[in-house]
Amino acid sequence: MSIKDRLLKLLIDELILTPTEAKNLKDTTTFIELAVDDLMFMDLIGAIMDEFDISLPDVEGIKTIGDLVRVVEGKVKNG
């Protein structure tokens, strides 16, 4: 399973997305569009750090699904 697929599964599980919402996720989908508040976002980041065994200390620039995928892919590939 690719990093992006693993992230999308986490998004669906952690944010409890409906099948329609999950189907419509795009790289340009923002967390605001998904009605993700700060607490939900930090819970999601914690789950991602656990899943990939990485640290994500600076997440302020992550606004979209695509941003998240790029950051996580970079951390996983570069350690």
C-alpha positions in Angstrom: 0.0 0.0 0.0 1.4 3.4 -1.0 2.0 6.2 1.5 -0.9 8.2 0.0 -3.3 5.2 0.3 -2.3 4.6 3.9 -2.9 8.3 4.6 -6.3 8.3 2.9 -7.3 5.3 5.0 -6.2 7.1 8.2 -8.2 10.2 7.1 -11.3 8.1 6.6 -10.9 6.3 9.9 -9.8 9.3 12.1 -12.2 11.8 10.6 -15.0 9.3 10.2 -15.7 10.4 6.7 -18.8 9.2 4.8 -18.3 7.0 1.7 -19.3 10.0 -0.4 -16.8 12.3 1.3 -14.1 9.6 1.1 -14.7 9.1 -2.6 -14.5 12.8 -3.3 -11.1 13.4 -1.6 -8.7 15.1 -3.8 -5.2 16.5 -3.3 -6.8 20.0 -3.3 -9.3 19.1 -0.6 -8.7 21.4 2.4 -9.2 20.4 6.0 -11.6 23.3 6.3 -13.8 21.8 3.6 -13.8 18.6 5.7 -14.9 20.6 8.8 -11.7 19.5 10.7 -11.1 21.7 13.7 -7.7 22.2 15.4 -8.2 19.3 17.9 -9.3 16.9 15.2 -6.3 17.9 13.1 -3.9 17.4 16.0 -5.4 14.0 16.7 -5.0 13.1 13.0 -1.3 14.3 13.1 -0.7 12.1 16.1 -2.2 9.0 14.4 0.0 9.7 11.3 3.1 10.0 13.4 2.3 6.7 15.1 1.4 5.0 11.8 4.6 6.1 10.0 6.9 6.4 13.0 7.8 10.0 12.1 7.9 13.4 13.8 5.9 16.3 12.4 6.8 19.2 14.5 5.7 22.0 12.1 2.3 21.3 10.6 1.0 24.9 10.2 1.6 24.9 6.4 -0.5 21.8 5.9 -3.8 23.0 4.5 -4.8 20.4 2.0 -4.7 16.6 1.5 -1.9 17.1 -1.1 0.2 19.2 1.4 -0.2 16.3 4.0 0.8 13.7 1.5 3.9 15.6 0.4 5.1 16.3 3.9 4.6 12.7 5.0 6.2 11.3 1.9 9.2 13.6 2.4 9.6 12.5 6.1 9.3 8.8 5.3 11.7 8.9 2.4 14.3 11.2 4.1 13.9 9.9 7.7 
